[in-house]
Amino acid sequence: IKRLKELDEHGQDVETNFKDPEHPLQLVFVCAMWLTGFDAPTVSTLYLDKPMKDHTLMQTIARANRVASYRIKGYNGEMIEKRNGEIVDYYNVFRNMKKALIDYAQGEDDCKPPVQEKSELFRLLDDAIAQADNWCKEQGISLQAIAEANNTFKNIELFKQYADVLLSCDEWRKTFYVYDNTVSSLYEACKPEVFRQLQPRPLIAVIQYLRGVIDMHIEQADIDSVTQKISELLDESVVVNNAEQFAVKEHQAEYKIVQKGRTWDLSELDFAKLKEEFAQAQHKNIEIADLRVFIEQKLHNMLQANSTRVDFAEKLQEIIDRYNSGTAATEDYFEDLMTFAERLKEEDERHVREGLTEDELELYDLIKKEKLTKAEEQKVKLAAKDLIVRLLQSHPKVFVQDWWKDGHTQAKVKSAIEAVLHEDLPESYGHLEFKDKCEKVFELVVDFAAHGKKWVA
């Protein structure tokens, strides 16, 4: 009892430490205190060795059945998402489950219990593997051919070929991800008992490894950062009799994917060379995936720098949708992406041509209108520059602490914006246009202030 009330060097008690998934305290023995009214979503395993029934039984089971958005330590030491709980019943407590459900969970006599035997998980796992295998066969992908090959993981060519197939259509890739997520979740839930089964399930490793190859190109990620590490994939592809030998084998990274997703610098992109390489590429969908991910990441960064570039995002989505609908051939898709990348490069360098900073360009794009003369364009650029200077450097200060939370200080900022635009914008701006531009600039700086972004932060 004394220890329960004591605080550690960080001022935390035992209960707080136990609820922390990364704290060394991972196992506790309890009698009654933490069985009811105790909220710890990271509890993954519950061992029962005393009689329970009715409300106490229902509350106790609830200790392990919570899912957790943050990670808990898995059986192999890796941090994983908690998708299920496990209850080990030494006392045959679950004979009282049916009555407890009827009394406290509005259950019927023939209601299905919320806790299933672990053997049911093995059946679900095998069923999920079979479904994934059958779906892959429909797409011309033979997972079994990889599993039966002598150099299963060293020969990466089949994985490249199958990844290329799945990358040819977003819907196929996403469907495969669903199968992989289902198999991987069930496999994790079957641990550690699955390690003691003599029945090998090599397709788990094949499915997860294929997902890793795809993720290299979709996420531009090193293979070590994908959800399933290569060392974890060996546990179902290697059959051993000794548990210790198995544990050692599981954590040996014997096979590595040496190829990584390509990386580019938009400013140095040689479009002619890329087209030549694509014409000679064996796995064209992988090349397209690399280019598309690069474009999407670059566009994301450019949108963060200038929110007015939404038309680029819409255009890219049109290109992707046209290909996914089947109306564009692979070569046409690549050509469209290349053309889009060239436009993106021009846009990325536009602030230099305009003689503006990125922040000034965003304001310029926000307040400019169509059909401006060259002289009028210069006035609008001056207004963009003056806005930043006025809002940041004027005395008394315009941007006071948390100005965006108070109506009075908001009004001062809006007044400063209107004063600058009234002075700098060309006379061709009508009253309604002027009000619209003032409102758009005000909304932008409020958003920046509220989220601590860019020059307003």
C-alpha positions as CSV (number, residue, x, y, z in Angstrom):
1,I,0.0,0.0,0.0
2,K,2.9,2.4,0.8
3,R,4.5,1.8,-2.6
4,L,1.2,2.6,-4.3
5,K,1.1,6.1,-2.7
6,E,4.8,6.9,-3.3
7,L,6.0,9.0,-6.3
8,D,9.0,8.3,-8.4
9,E,11.8,10.8,-9.3
10,H,9.5,12.3,-12.0
11,G,6.6,12.8,-9.6
12,Q,4.6,9.9,-11.0
13,D,2.8,7.2,-9.1
14,V,2.6,3.5,-9.8
15,E,-0.8,3.8,-11.6
16,T,0.5,6.5,-14.0
17,N,3.7,4.5,-14.7
18,F,1.7,1.4,-15.5
19,K,-0.5,3.3,-18.0
20,D,2.5,4.6,-19.8
21,P,3.2,2.1,-22.7
22,E,6.9,2.9,-22.7
23,H,7.5,2.7,-18.9
24,P,9.5,-0.4,-17.7
25,L,6.6,-1.3,-15.4
26,Q,4.7,-3.8,-17.7
27,L,3.4,-6.4,-15.3
28,V,1.3,-6.0,-12.1
29,F,-0.5,-8.4,-9.8
30,V,-3.9,-7.1,-8.6
31,C,-6.6,-8.4,-6.3
32,A,-9.5,-6.0,-6.8
33,M,-8.4,-2.4,-6.9
34,W,-7.6,-2.2,-10.7
35,L,-10.2,-4.7,-11.9
36,T,-13.1,-2.3,-12.0
37,G,-13.2,1.4,-12.8
38,F,-9.6,1.4,-14.0
39,D,-8.9,2.9,-17.5
40,A,-5.7,1.7,-19.0
41,P,-6.1,1.2,-22.8
42,T,-2.6,-0.2,-23.2
43,V,-3.3,-3.3,-21.1
44,S,-2.9,-6.1,-23.6
45,T,-3.0,-9.3,-21.6
46,L,-5.0,-10.3,-18.5
47,Y,-4.4,-13.4,-16.4
48,L,-7.3,-14.7,-14.3
49,D,-6.7,-17.1,-11.4
50,K,-9.6,-16.4,-9.1
51,P,-13.4,-16.8,-9.2
52,M,-15.4,-14.0,-10.8
53,K,-19.0,-13.5,-12.0
54,D,-21.6,-11.0,-12.9
55,H,-20.6,-7.3,-13.0
56,T,-17.1,-7.9,-11.7
57,L,-16.4,-10.3,-14.5
58,M,-17.7,-7.9,-17.2
59,Q,-15.7,-5.1,-15.8
60,T,-12.5,-7.2,-15.6
61,I,-12.8,-8.3,-19.2
62,A,-13.1,-4.7,-20.2
63,R,-9.6,-4.0,-18.9
64,A,-8.1,-5.8,-21.9
65,N,-10.5,-5.2,-24.7
66,R,-9.7,-1.5,-25.4
67,V,-7.9,-0.5,-28.5
68,A,-5.1,2.0,-28.3
69,S,-4.1,4.7,-30.8
70,Y,-0.6,4.8,-29.4
71,R,1.8,1.9,-29.4
72,I,2.4,-0.9,-27.0
73,K,5.3,-3.3,-26.8
74,G,4.7,-6.5,-28.8
75,Y,6.1,-10.0,-28.3
76,N,9.3,-9.3,-30.3
77,G,10.0,-6.0,-28.4
78,E,8.8,-3.7,-31.2
79,M,6.2,-1.0,-30.5
80,I,2.9,-1.9,-32.3
81,E,-0.6,-0.6,-32.3
82,K,-3.0,-2.5,-30.0
83,R,-5.8,-3.9,-32.0
84,N,-7.0,-6.6,-29.5
85,G,-6.6,-7.9,-26.0
86,E,-5.8,-11.3,-24.7
87,I,-7.2,-13.1,-21.6
88,V,-5.6,-16.2,-20.1
89,D,-8.1,-18.0,-17.9
90,Y,-6.6,-20.3,-15.3
91,Y,-9.8,-20.7,-13.3
92,N,-12.4,-21.4,-16.0
93,V,-14.0,-18.0,-15.2
94,F,-15.7,-17.9,-18.6
95,R,-18.2,-20.5,-17.6
96,N,-20.0,-17.6,-16.0
97,M,-19.7,-15.4,-19.1
98,K,-23.1,-16.3,-20.6
99,K,-25.1,-15.4,-17.4
100,A,-23.1,-12.1,-17.0
101,L,-23.9,-11.2,-20.6
102,I,-27.6,-11.8,-20.1
103,D,-27.7,-9.8,-16.9
104,Y,-25.5,-6.9,-17.7
105,A,-25.1,-6.6,-21.5
106,Q,-28.7,-7.1,-22.7
107,G,-27.6,-10.5,-24.2
108,E,-29.9,-13.3,-25.2
109,D,-29.5,-17.0,-24.3
110,D,-27.9,-17.7,-27.6
111,C,-25.7,-14.5,-27.8
112,K,-22.2,-14.8,-29.0
113,P,-19.6,-14.2,-26.3
114,P,-17.2,-11.3,-26.8
115,V,-14.2,-13.5,-25.9
116,Q,-13.2,-16.2,-28.4
117,E,-10.8,-19.2,-28.1
118,K,-7.4,-18.4,-29.5
119,S,-7.9,-21.3,-32.0
120,E,-10.6,-19.1,-33.7
121,L,-7.9,-16.5,-34.4
122,F,-5.8,-19.2,-36.2
123,R,-8.8,-20.1,-38.3
124,L,-9.4,-16.4,-39.2
125,L,-5.7,-15.9,-40.0
126,D,-5.7,-18.9,-42.4
127,D,-8.9,-17.7,-44.0
128,A,-7.4,-14.2,-44.5
129,I,-4.3,-15.6,-46.0
130,A,-6.3,-17.7,-48.4
131,Q,-8.5,-14.7,-49.5
132,A,-5.4,-12.6,-50.1
133,D,-3.8,-15.4,-52.1
134,N,-6.9,-15.9,-54.2
135,W,-7.3,-12.1,-54.9
136,C,-3.6,-11.9,-55.9
137,K,-4.1,-14.8,-58.3
138,E,-6.9,-12.9,-60.0
139,Q,-4.4,-10.1,-60.7
140,G,-1.8,-12.5,-62.1
141,I,0.3,-12.5,-58.9
142,S,1.5,-15.9,-57.5
143,L,2.5,-15.5,-53.9
144,Q,3.0,-19.3,-53.7
145,A,5.6,-19.1,-56.5
146,I,7.7,-16.7,-54.4
147,A,7.3,-18.8,-51.3
148,E,8.4,-22.0,-53.1
149,A,11.4,-20.4,-54.8
150,N,14.9,-21.4,-53.6
151,N,16.1,-17.8,-53.1
152,T,12.8,-16.5,-51.8
153,F,13.9,-13.1,-50.6
154,K,17.2,-12.6,-52.3
155,N,15.6,-12.8,-55.7
156,I,13.8,-9.5,-55.7
157,E,12.8,-9.6,-59.3
158,L,9.5,-11.3,-58.7
159,F,8.6,-8.8,-56.0
160,K,9.4,-5.9,-58.4
161,Q,7.3,-7.5,-61.0
162,Y,4.3,-8.0,-58.7
163,A,4.7,-4.5,-57.2
164,D,4.7,-3.1,-60.7
165,V,1.3,-4.9,-61.3
166,L,-0.2,-3.5,-58.1
167,L,1.1,0.0,-58.8
168,S,-0.6,0.0,-62.2
169,C,-3.9,0.8,-60.5
170,D,-4.6,2.7,-57.3
171,E,-7.6,0.5,-56.5
172,W,-5.5,-2.7,-56.8
173,R,-2.8,-1.2,-54.5
174,K,-5.4,-0.1,-51.9
175,T,-7.1,-3.5,-52.0
176,F,-3.9,-5.3,-51.5
177,Y,-3.2,-3.0,-48.5
178,V,-6.5,-4.1,-47.0
179,Y,-5.5,-7.8,-47.3
180,D,-2.0,-7.1,-45.9
181,N,-3.4,-5.1,-42.9
182,T,-5.9,-7.9,-42.2
183,V,-3.3,-10.6,-42.3
184,S,-0.8,-8.7,-40.3
185,S,-3.3,-7.7,-37.6
186,L,-4.5,-11.3,-37.2
187,Y,-0.9,-12.6,-37.2
188,E,0.1,-10.2,-34.5
189,A,-3.0,-11.3,-32.4
190,C,-2.0,-14.9,-32.8
191,K,1.4,-14.3,-31.1
192,P,3.1,-15.9,-29.2
193,E,1.2,-19.2,-29.7
194,V,1.7,-19.1,-33.4
195,F,5.4,-19.6,-32.8
196,R,4.8,-23.0,-31.3
197,Q,2.8,-24.3,-34.1
198,L,4.5,-26.6,-36.6
199,Q,2.2,-25.4,-39.4
200,P,4.3,-22.9,-41.5
201,R,2.6,-19.9,-43.0
202,P,5.2,-18.6,-45.5
203,L,2.7,-16.4,-47.4
204,I,2.5,-14.0,-44.4
205,A,6.1,-13.1,-45.0
206,V,5.6,-12.8,-48.8
207,I,2.5,-10.6,-48.4
208,Q,4.3,-8.3,-45.9
209,Y,7.5,-8.2,-47.9
210,L,5.6,-7.2,-51.1
211,R,3.9,-4.5,-49.1
212,G,7.3,-3.2,-48.1
213,V,8.5,-3.1,-51.7
214,I,5.5,-1.1,-52.7
215,D,5.9,1.3,-49.7
216,M,9.4,2.1,-50.8
217,H,8.0,3.7,-53.9
218,I,4.7,5.1,-52.5
219,E,6.2,6.5,-49.3
220,Q,9.8,7.0,-50.6
221,A,10.8,5.3,-47.4
222,D,13.8,3.2,-46.5
223,I,12.8,-0.4,-45.9
224,D,13.7,-0.1,-42.2
225,S,10.9,2.4,-41.7
226,V,8.1,0.4,-43.1
227,T,5.6,-1.1,-40.7
228,Q,7.0,-4.7,-40.8
229,K,10.7,-5.1,-40.6
230,I,12.4,-7.8,-42.8
231,S,13.6,-9.6,-39.6
232,E,10.0,-10.0,-38.5
233,L,9.0,-11.6,-41.7
234,L,11.3,-14.7,-41.2
235,D,9.3,-16.2,-38.4
236,E,6.7,-17.8,-40.7
237,S,9.1,-18.6,-43.5
238,V,11.5,-20.7,-41.4
239,V,10.4,-23.9,-39.6
240,V,12.5,-24.9,-36.5
241,N,11.9,-27.2,-33.6
242,N,13.8,-25.3,-30.9
243,A,12.0,-22.3,-29.4
244,E,15.2,-20.5,-28.5
245,Q,16.7,-21.1,-32.0
246,F,13.5,-19.7,-33.4
247,A,13.6,-16.5,-31.4
248,V,17.2,-15.9,-32.5
249,K,16.2,-16.7,-36.1
250,E,13.3,-14.3,-36.0
251,H,15.5,-11.3,-35.2
252,Q,18.2,-11.9,-37.8
253,A,17.9,-9.5,-40.7
254,E,19.1,-12.1,-43.3
255,Y,17.4,-10.5,-46.3
256,K,17.5,-6.8,-47.2
257,I,15.8,-4.8,-50.0
258,V,18.8,-2.8,-51.3
259,Q,16.8,-0.7,-53.8
260,K,15.1,2.4,-52.4
261,G,12.6,4.8,-53.9
262,R,14.2,7.4,-56.2
263,T,14.7,10.9,-55.0
264,W,15.0,14.0,-57.2
265,D,15.6,17.7,-57.0
266,L,13.0,19.5,-59.0
267,S,15.4,22.4,-59.9
268,E,17.9,19.9,-61.4
269,L,15.4,17.6,-63.1
270,D,16.5,16.5,-66.6
271,F,13.2,15.8,-68.3
272,A,14.7,14.5,-71.5
273,K,16.9,12.0,-69.6
274,L,13.9,10.8,-67.5
275,K,11.9,10.1,-70.7
276,E,14.8,8.0,-72.1
277,E,15.0,6.0,-68.9
278,F,11.3,5.4,-68.8
279,A,11.3,4.1,-72.4
280,Q,13.9,1.5,-71.4
281,A,12.5,0.7,-68.0
282,Q,11.2,-2.9,-67.4
283,H,8.8,-2.0,-64.6
284,K,7.2,1.2,-65.9
285,N,4.5,1.4,-63.1
286,I,7.3,1.5,-60.5
287,E,8.9,4.4,-62.4
288,I,5.6,6.2,-62.5
289,A,5.0,5.6,-58.8
290,D,8.4,7.1,-58.0
291,L,7.7,10.2,-60.2
292,R,4.1,10.6,-58.9
293,V,5.2,10.4,-55.2
294,F,7.9,12.9,-55.9
295,I,5.4,15.3,-57.5
296,E,2.9,14.9,-54.7
297,Q,5.4,15.6,-52.0
298,K,6.8,18.6,-53.9
299,L,3.3,19.9,-54.5
300,H,2.4,19.5,-50.9
301,N,5.4,21.6,-49.9
302,M,4.6,24.2,-52.5
303,L,1.0,24.4,-51.2
304,Q,2.3,24.9,-47.7
305,A,4.4,27.8,-49.0
306,N,1.6,29.3,-51.1
307,S,-2.1,28.3,-50.5
308,T,-3.2,29.8,-53.8
309,R,-1.8,26.9,-55.7
310,V,-4.8,24.7,-55.3
311,D,-5.3,24.6,-59.1
312,F,-2.2,22.6,-59.4
313,A,-3.6,20.0,-56.9
314,E,-6.8,19.9,-58.9
315,K,-4.9,19.4,-62.2
316,L,-2.8,16.5,-60.7
317,Q,-5.9,14.8,-59.4
318,E,-7.4,15.0,-62.9
319,I,-4.4,13.3,-64.4
320,I,-4.5,10.5,-61.8
321,D,-8.3,10.0,-62.1
322,R,-8.0,9.8,-65.9
323,Y,-5.4,7.1,-65.7
324,N,-7.3,5.1,-63.0
325,S,-10.4,5.2,-65.1
326,G,-8.6,3.4,-67.9
327,T,-8.9,6.2,-70.5
328,A,-5.1,6.9,-70.5
329,A,-2.3,4.5,-71.4
330,T,0.7,4.0,-69.2
331,E,2.9,6.0,-71.6
332,D,0.4,8.8,-71.8
333,Y,0.2,8.9,-68.0
334,F,3.9,9.2,-67.7
335,E,3.9,12.0,-70.3
336,D,1.2,13.9,-68.4
337,L,3.1,13.6,-65.2
338,M,6.3,14.9,-66.9
339,T,4.4,17.8,-68.4
340,F,2.9,18.6,-65.0
341,A,6.4,18.4,-63.3
342,E,7.7,20.9,-65.8
343,R,4.9,23.3,-64.9
344,L,5.6,22.7,-61.3
345,K,9.2,23.6,-61.8
346,E,8.3,26.9,-63.5
347,E,5.9,27.7,-60.6
348,D,8.6,26.8,-58.0
349,E,10.9,29.4,-59.6
350,R,8.2,32.1,-60.3
351,H,8.9,34.1,-57.1
352,V,12.4,34.8,-58.5
353,R,11.1,36.0,-61.8
354,E,8.6,38.2,-60.1
355,G,11.2,39.7,-57.8
356,L,9.4,38.6,-54.6
357,T,9.9,36.3,-51.7
358,E,7.7,33.2,-51.3
359,D,5.7,35.0,-48.6
360,E,5.3,38.1,-50.8
361,L,4.3,36.0,-53.7
362,E,1.5,34.3,-51.8
363,L,0.0,37.7,-50.9
364,Y,0.5,38.9,-54.5
365,D,-1.4,35.9,-55.8
366,L,-4.1,36.5,-53.3
367,I,-4.7,40.2,-54.1
368,K,-4.0,40.3,-57.9
369,K,-6.8,40.2,-60.5
370,E,-7.0,39.4,-64.2
371,K,-6.1,41.8,-67.0
372,L,-3.7,44.0,-65.1
373,T,-1.3,46.2,-67.0
374,K,2.4,46.0,-66.3
375,A,2.3,49.2,-64.3
376,E,-0.6,47.9,-62.3
377,E,1.2,44.6,-61.6
378,Q,4.0,46.5,-60.0
379,K,1.6,48.3,-57.8
380,V,0.1,45.0,-56.6
381,K,3.6,43.7,-55.9
382,L,4.3,46.8,-53.9
383,A,1.1,46.2,-51.9
384,A,2.2,42.6,-51.1
385,K,5.6,43.8,-49.8
386,D,4.1,46.7,-47.9
387,L,1.6,44.5,-46.2
388,I,4.3,42.4,-44.5
389,V,6.3,45.5,-43.5
390,R,3.3,47.3,-42.1
391,L,1.9,44.3,-40.1
392,L,5.3,43.3,-38.7
393,Q,7.2,46.6,-38.2
394,S,4.6,49.4,-37.6
395,H,4.4,51.3,-34.3
396,P,2.4,50.8,-32.3
397,K,2.5,47.1,-32.9
398,V,-0.3,45.6,-34.9
399,F,0.4,41.9,-34.1
400,V,0.0,42.0,-30.3
401,Q,-0.1,38.8,-28.2
402,D,-3.0,36.6,-29.3
403,W,-4.5,39.4,-31.3
404,W,-6.6,36.9,-33.4
405,K,-8.6,35.8,-30.3
406,D,-10.1,39.3,-29.5
407,G,-12.5,41.3,-31.7
408,H,-10.9,44.6,-30.8
409,T,-7.3,43.6,-31.8
410,Q,-8.7,41.8,-34.9
411,A,-10.3,45.1,-36.0
412,K,-6.9,46.8,-35.7
413,V,-5.3,44.2,-38.0
414,K,-8.1,44.4,-40.5
415,S,-7.8,48.2,-40.5
416,A,-4.1,48.1,-41.2
417,I,-4.6,45.7,-44.1
418,E,-7.3,48.0,-45.6
419,A,-5.0,51.0,-45.2
420,V,-2.1,49.4,-47.1
421,L,-4.3,48.1,-49.9
422,H,-6.2,51.4,-50.2
423,E,-2.9,53.2,-50.6
424,D,-1.2,50.7,-53.0
425,L,-3.7,48.9,-55.1
426,P,-4.5,50.4,-58.6
427,E,-7.6,52.5,-59.1
428,S,-9.0,49.8,-61.4
429,Y,-10.0,47.8,-58.3
430,G,-13.6,48.4,-57.7
431,H,-15.2,48.7,-54.2
432,L,-16.4,45.1,-54.1
433,E,-13.0,43.8,-55.4
434,F,-11.2,45.9,-52.8
435,K,-13.4,44.5,-49.9
436,D,-12.9,40.9,-51.2
437,K,-9.1,41.2,-51.3
438,C,-9.0,42.8,-47.8
439,E,-11.1,40.0,-46.4
440,K,-9.0,37.3,-48.1
441,V,-5.7,38.8,-46.7
442,F,-7.3,39.1,-43.2
443,E,-8.5,35.4,-43.3
444,L,-5.0,34.3,-44.3
445,V,-3.2,36.2,-41.5
446,V,-5.7,35.0,-39.0
447,D,-5.1,31.4,-40.1
448,F,-1.3,31.9,-39.8
449,A,-1.6,33.4,-36.4
450,A,-4.0,30.8,-35.0
451,H,-1.6,28.0,-36.2
452,G,1.7,29.7,-35.6
453,K,2.7,29.7,-39.2
454,K,5.1,31.6,-41.4
455,W,5.8,35.3,-41.0
456,V,2.8,35.9,-38.7
457,A,4.0,33.5,-36.0
